[in-house]
Amino acid sequence: MKILHVIDSVFKAGGGTSEVVPRLCEALVAAGQSVRLVTGGGEAPSNAALKACEKGVDIRFCPTKRIPYFSFLRATEQFKNELHAGAAWADIVHVHGLWQDPSWVAIKRTRHEGKPYLMQPHGFLEPERLKISKWKKRIVGSLIERPNLNHAACVIATAESEKLGIEQYGVKAPIEIVPIGIDAVAIDAARQDRQLLEKWGLNPSKKTLLYFSRLTPIKGLDLLAQAWARLGQFHRDWQLFIAGPDDRGYATEIQDLYGRTVTDGSVAFSGPIYGAEKSILLKSVDAFVLPTRSENFGIAVQEALAAGLPVVCTKGAPWKVIADEGAGEWVEISADAICNGLRNVLSADDLTRRKMGEAGKRIVMRDFGWAGIAKKLVAVYQKALQ
């Protein structure tokens, strides 16, 4: 089967999809499929994109453009030509993300070719996400995105909660749930190096709670600030490390907030951390927190579980299994609930936290191997082609 994947970019600092989409393409190649990925981001591609090229994925990197006030118009002529050629070559087209014109170009050409296409929103239909640039999205959604979704052979959701959000948006096309995979063994095999923590201003003799995701309002870092301010006086042997790429200057705002709210020097910040250093970091801290208001999946949670960390995650992300299987705390979206969840994990003894971490590793090994994800997705493609 010849499969074209389309995403607007796989920039190194582009977030979870810049890692996930190339890794998915690589898994499909390993499953015997012929895969082409047309994307922007060739100037600084993600590690996963570079590795996927080495593993046989035909990635066509294209330049993108930036037009003030029209940031959704990104497809250059070269980008459009590659999308047209890819649609002519492929048996089926898999489009990732919304609100960007590379996907619109790909879908229009695929329909012209008379071939089926799938759409995967990657959380862009979550209610909190729809509030961002609300009026633009209402107009573009009515004119472009909703018709494209309804004409799709299938829409891919990563969890039941995302499927519900897609249905609430009014999508009538069939919806299949295909979770995101992870290389759990590679993460768990990384070495521990607590001295590395000094690089980011952390004390290696203290226990470390890690937040590792984009620094953006939807992630709930303001709620975490309130929770941590209440906990700090009771857990002076712990420190909080907040690491991730900045989103439109929010890093400065959130650092100012923590500077006013947490005055004991127990919080350190960093920009994005990649590759082997990221894996070592995950193995060198003691617990993980994601206080998000809305998340279609939560790749960072998955990575933390793979590293054997106890996790505190809000119900803004679809990780009920954490509570069900004793891998941590799944709490309401509030400072009080986050505080209580963290208190339970931070107050636990080392053996109890280790058991939580082992439960997390069992979850990812059982449910999120890439080979199984690829097999499930191939079945979805075959059904769409019938």
N, C-alpha and C positions, 0 to 999 in steps of 0.2 A: 504494500500500500504506500502511495506517495502522499505525504502529509505536509502541508504548509502551515507553519505557525507564524503569527503576526503579533508584534507588540511594539509600542511606540519607541521604547528604548530599553537597553540593558546596561545603563551606566553603572559604574561601580558603586556610586552613592545613591543609586536609584531606589533602594528599598528591596523588600522581599521578592517581588516578581523578577527583579534583575538576576537573582540567584535561582529562583524556582523554575522559571520558564526554560532557560537553557538546560537545567538538570533534568527536567521532564523530557525535553527533546533527546537528551543523551540516553535516558532510560528507554525511550521508544526505539532508538537505533539499536540498542542492545537486545531489544525484543524482535529484531528482524525487519523493522520498518525503514523506509527511506524518508528522511526528514530534512526539510529546509526551513530555516528561521530567517525572516526578513525583519530588520529592526534598525533603530538608531542606536547611538552610543558607541560607535567604533573608536572614538577618541580615547575613551577610558572605560573599556568594558569590564564587567564583573569577572571575578575569578571563575565563576561557574561557566560563563560564556567562553572564556579562553580554554577551559578544560573540555567543554563540549565540542569545540572545533577540533581538538586533538583526538576526540573519540568518534569522529565521523559525522558530526552534524554539519550540514552545509549552511553556515551563517553568512548572510549577506548584510554587512554593516552599511548603513546609508547615512549621509549627512542629514541633519534636521535644521529647521529654521525657527526663529523666534520673532514673532510680531507683537509689539506692545499691545495689550488689551485683547489680543486674539491668540493666546498661548495654545489654544487647541489646534491651530493650523500649523502643523509641524512637518508635513510631508513635502519634501523637495521633489523636483522632477525625477531625480535618480531614484528616490524612494518610491514614487508612484510607478516608475517603469519596472522596478524589481517586484512590486506587488502585482502588477499586471502579468508579468512573466511567470511569477509563482502560481498565480491562480490558474493560468493556462496549463502549467505543468502538473499540478496536484490533482489527486482524486478527491480530496477533502481539505477544507481550510479550517483552522482553529484560531480564533481571534481572541486575544487577551486584553482585558481592560475596556474602558469606555471613555467617552468625552474627548477623544483625540482623532484627528482626521485620517491617520494611517489606517485605522480600523474601518472607517467609512469607505475609503478607497478600495480596500481589500474586499469588503462585502459587496460593494457595487459591481466590481469586476467578477467576483465569484458567481453572483447571480446572473451576470451576462453570459458567463461560461456554462450556466446550467448545472452547477455543481453544488453539493451541500456544504454548509458551513456551520460551525459551532461557535458560541460566544461564552466566554468565561469572565464575569465582571470583576472578580478578585476584590469583592467588598465594596465596589463603588456604588452599589445600590443600597447600602446600609443607611438607615434613616439619618444618623449623625453626619455621614458623608454627604448626603443630599442637601444638607443645610448650608454647605460651603458653596458660594456662588449660586445661591438658590434659584434666582430668576433666570440666569443663563441656562442652568440645567433643566428648568421647566420648559424653556423654549426649545432647546436642543433635544431634550428627551421626547417632546411631542412630535417634533419634525423628523428626527433621525433615529435616536437610540431605541425608542419603544417599537417603531416599525421594524428596525433591524432585528431586535430581540424576538419579536413575534414571528418573523420569517425564518428564524434559525431552525435547523434540523434538531438542535438540542442546545440547552443552556446548562453550563457546568457550574455547580455550587460546590464549595469545599466542606460544607457542614449543613446539618438540618436547619440551623438558625439562618444561614445565608439563603437557603432555599425558600424559607418563609418570607424573607425580605424581598426576594425576586418576585414571588407570587403577589405580594402586597403592592409591588410596583405596577402590576397589571399585565405581567408577561403570561402569554397563553401557550408558548412553545413548551415542549416536554423539558423537564428539568431532571438531570442526573446528579447524584452526589459522588464526587471523586475527590478524596482528600489529597492534601499535599504530602509528598514523600520526604524522606530525610535519610542521610547517610549516618545512621546512628552509630555504627561500629567505628567509623572514622572519628567522630566526635569523642566517643568514650575512650578511644585509644590514645588521645592526646595526653601529653605528660602534664603533671602538675608542677607549677613553679610559682610559689607564693612570693618569692622575692621580686618577680615581675611586677607585682602590684605597686612597688615603690615608684615605678615609672610614672604612674598616674597620681602620685601624691597620697597613696594609701599606706596604712600601717600593716605589714605582713603578719604581725603578731595578733592582730584583731580578726574577728570573723567579719566576712563581707557579704552584704546583701546587694545583689546586682539588678539594676534595670538596664536592659540592653535592647533598645528599639529607637525609632525615630523620635526626635524631640519636637513634638507638635501638640497642640491643645487637646486633640481627641484622645491622646494616650493617658490623660488623667494624672499628669505629674503634679498638678496643683493639689489634687486629693492626697497624693503620696506625701507631699510636703506637710500637710496638716497631720497626717498619721504619724510621720516620722518625728515631728516635733513633740508629739505626745509620748512617743516610745523612748526617745533618746535617753532620758534620765534614768530609765529602768534597765537599759541595755547598753551600758557604756563600753562593753566589750565588743560591740558591733559597730560597723561603719557602712554607709550607703554609697555605692558607686553608680553614677548615672552616665551611661555611654550610648552614643548614637549620633547619626547625622542630623544636622540642624535643618529645620523646615522654616524658611522665610524669616529668619532672625529670631525665632522663638527661644533659641538657646539662651540668648542674653536675658530675655524676659524671665525665663524660669530660673536662671542662676540668681538674678536679683531677688526673686521670690524666696528662694531657699536661704539667701543671705539674710533676709529679714526674719524668716520664720524659724530657721534652725541656726542657733548661735553657738553651738558647742564644737564646731569644726569637724563634725562627723560625716560630712558629705563631700565627695569629690566628683568632678565632671571630666568627661573626655568626649572628643569627636568620635567618628566611626572607627571601628577596629575590625580588621579583615583577616581572612586566611588562617594560617597556623596560629598566629597570635591570638585571634579570637577563640579558637578551640582551647588553647592553653588557659586563657582567661576563664572560660566556662568551667574548666577542671580545677581552677585555683580559688574559686569563691565558694561560699557556703550555702547560699539560698538565692532564689530569684523572685522578682515581683513584676507583674504587669498590671497596673491600675487602670486599664483602658476603659473608655466610655463605649467604644464600638470597635469590633474586630471581626472580620469574616472568618478568620482562622487563627492567627497568632503563631507565626513561624518561630518567633523568639521563644515562646512557651515550649514548643516542640523541641527546640535545640537545648533548652535548659533541662528538660526531662531526659533527653538522650545523654546529657552529661552527668546525670545522676543527682541533680539538684532538687531539693524540695521547692515547690512552687506555690506562690500566693498569686492568684489571678482573679480578676473580677468577672462577673457574669456578663460583661460586655464582650467577652470572647467565649467561644463554644467549647469549654473544657470542663464540663461536668464530670468527666471521667477522672479528673484529678481527685475530686472529693470521693467519688464512688470507690476508687481503688487505693485510697490512702496515700496519694503522692503529694499531698499538700492541702491547700485551702482554696475553695471556689466561693467567692463572697460577693455580696451586693456592691453596687457602684456607689460607694460613699466613703468618706474619710473614716467614719466610725467603723464600718465593716472591714475596711482595709487594715485599720489599726488592730482590730481584734484578730484578724487572720494572721497578721505578722506577729502579734504577741504569742500566738499558739506555736508558730514555727520557731521564733527566736528563743522562746523559753524552753523548748524541748531539749532533751539531752542529745549528745552526739549520736548515740545509737538509734534513737527515734528518728532523727533527721536522716540518718543513713538508710533506714528502712523505707522512709518516704522516697528517697532517691532511687533505691532499687525498684520500688513499685513504678516509678516514672520510666525507668529504663525498660521494664517489661512492657509497658504500654506502647512505647514507640517501636520496639522490636516486633511486637505482634501486629500492630495496625498500620504502620507507615513505611514499610519497605518499598523502595522504588520499583522493584521488579513487579510486585503485586499491583501497584498503582498503574504502571504501564499496561499490564494485562487487562485491567479493568477498563482503561481508556480505549484500548484497541477494540474491545467488545462494543463500546459506545459508538466508535467510528463505524464499525461494521454494521451496526443496527441503523445508523444514519444513512449508509450507502444502499440499504436494501430498498 
